[in-house]
Amino acid sequence: MSMHRHLLLVDLAMDDPIPTFSYAVAELKTRFPKLAYLHAIEPRVSIGGDIRELTKNESNDFLKAIWSPWPLILAGGFVRDNAIEAAGTEGVLIAYGRHYIANPDLPYRLKENVPLNKYD
C-alpha cells in the first residue's frame, strides 16, 4: 500500500493530516493483516527537486509507531545520514528513486560515504 498524505500540488493539503492518516493506517493494519508493507513518501522534495527540512507536523514519523512491527518503506529526499537514522528503526526501509537513477552504484556510494550525483 502506498500513501502520500502531502497533496499540496493539487491543493488538497489538510491543516493537520496526522489524525486522518493515523486512523487510516490503523484501519489498514486491522482490516488487512496480510498487507505486505506500507510505503509513505516524505514531503521534503519539491517538483524542482529542492530538498528541505521537515517540520514536526509534516514528518511521517508517526506512522512508525502505528505500523510497527510491519515493514514501512519511506521515500522522499533521503541522503545518507537521515536514511541511516530512519532505517535504524525496526521494520523501516528507505527507498530511493531519482538518486538511484543518477547513481547506479548507490549502495557503494552510501556505504563509502561518496557524494551522490545530482539527478535531473
Secondary structure, DSSP 8 states (H G I E B T S, - for coil): -EE----GGGT---S--HHHHHHHHHHHHHH-TT---EEEE-TTB-TT--B----TTT-SHHHHHHHTTS-EEEESS--HHHHHHHHTSTTEEEE-SHHHHH-TTHHHHHHHT-------
